[in-house]
Amino acid sequence: MAKVKLHRCSWTFLHTEIDACWKVQKALDEQGVEYEVVKHGFGKGKRPSVESVSGQSKLPVLELQDGEVYREESAEMAARIRAGHI
């Protein structure tokens, strides 16, 4: 499978389903998708490095090997990963 970059918050440590970044990371792990974690600051403020990649500041964001950048609500992202579309 293609290696992707998972842009996520830096404080994903509780591993609960209320953590959007963890939902997506868990789905990647379950599907055996190879990925690199790119951590970003917490909070909902400006994230210039995320904005430069995706055009917006929300996390998580997937940066695919072919250059595509993918961002939706975490439940939809996890479902797409589990369906094998990442």
ROVEXKE-479926 format. One record per residue: x, y, z of N, C-alpha, C in turn; residue in three letters. Coordinates in steps of 0.001 Angstrom, whole numbers, plus 500000, padded with zeros to 6 digits. Each point is the difference from the previous one (the first is absolute). Layout:
# residues N
XYZXYZXYZAla...
//
This chain:
# residues 86
500831498822500000499169501178500000500878501244500000Met499462501056499485500745501244499909500205500610501384Ala501168500555500198500269500691501262499325501362499965Lys499363500368501084499313501283500113500562500761501191Val499706501276500050500326500812501170498699500295500713Lys499960499702501279498860500317500847500343501250500784Leu499381501095499641500160501247500748498975499946501125His500490500024501232499111499865501151500459500904501131Arg499152500103501011500342500809501165501139499331500776Cys500746500805500709501165499484500723499643499321501311Ser498761500149500433499631499459501315499109498768499933Trp500078499231498950499222498763499905500681498944500881Thr499519499871501206500583499019500914498941499224500772Phe498768500466500000498953499311500740499439498798499255Leu500087500019498686499507498896499170498531499689500285His499166501007499816498566499816500163499296500393498707Thr498786499558499846499228500293498796499521501447499924Glu500169500770501064499642501413499921501140500830499415Ile501153499398499840501170500671499430500008499769498489Asp499715501037499241499893499884498542501281499461499366Ala501130500484500449501267499551499409500244498515500290Cys499639499571501202500192498595500352499084499097499169Trp498779500429499728499086499194499182500635499664498651Lys500591500992499387500606499804498682501269499161500118Val500822500275500994501226499223500178499680498527500274Gln498992499755500804499588498630500317499534499274498738Lys499237500675499147499542499386498753501177499664499091Ala500990500891499930501203499717499209500711498761500540Leu500144499931501322500642498839500633499234498715499699Asp498690500042500145499165498811499763500143499486498567Glu500160500904499057500082499612498583501437499735499551Gln500956500177500887501396499737499658500590501021499040Gly499455501210500005500510501056499129501264500582500632Val501058500053499220501244500584500466499850501515499968Glu500349500667501098499851501441500065501069500616500882Tyr500202501274499774500903500815500800499149501003500753Glu500244500158501287499256500965500805500705501351499933Val499237501024499689500479501381500029499166500709501058Val500628500313501129499269500582501127499915501519499882Lys498845500519500388499743501436500001499463500388501364His500101501250500348499540500494501291498524499744500235Gly499626500031501267498608499761500356499228501306499968Phe498709499892500108499133501164499988499353500185498633Gly499155500983499906499261500222498757500412501305499331Lys501156500522500372500456501249499422500652499796498643Gly500761500971499601500701499959498721501071498917500025Lys500095499287498914501051498990499821500602500237498615Arg500947500921499885500526500361498683500567498812499223Pro500648499065500686500581498863499274498924499064499459Ser498885499857500718498881499189499512499318500730498841Val499828501291500162499367500796498949500803499966498702Glu501329499962500119500825499961498786499846498675499251Ser499687498929500721499820498680499383498579499837499470Val499008500399500820498615499647499685499086501180499670Ser500455501215500234499157501148499735499024500328501111Gly500073499269501101499147500252501158500767499580501250Gln499437500235501201500788499774501220499547498815500848Ser498978499267499582499501498893500824500831498742499810Lys500074499223501069500675498698499987498977498929500290Leu500237498777499599501144499478499277499919500261498498Pro501157499886499370500135500129498551500884498856499526Val499624499389498891500852498986499379500617500587498735Leu501297499835499888500724500410498809500456498712499321Glu499401499680498868500265498739499323501262500086499150Leu500554498852499677501257499938499262499904500704498649Gln498842499965499366499840500625498681499780501513500088Asp500065500559501216499853501434500184498597500441500378Gly499028499095499902498635500339500403499963500273501499Glu499239501001500388499788500321501408498541499723500298Val499766499259501070498651499549500329499632500446501405Tyr498834500656500128499495500458501289498485499946499994Arg499442499305500969498565499974500289499872499903501504Glu498784499860500469499817499707501417500624498628500271Glu500504499805501199500784498803500306499233498696499787Ser498714499961500305499215498777499811499952499613498521Ala499836500990499125499971499732498566501382499566499499Glu501038500649500537501360499615499602500272498548500402Met499657499641501241500230498647500485499210498981499171Ala498765500327499664499186499088499189500619499789498622Ala500503501066499395500641499885498681501265499139500070Arg500753500177501058501212499175500183499611498547500165Ile499018499732500849499578498618500257499396499355498758Arg499461500809499100499436499482498750501097499739498955Ala501229500346500349501122499728499095500227501063498946Gly499460501187500208500133501074499011501164500936500284His500841499624500927501229500771500288501169499058499890Ile
//
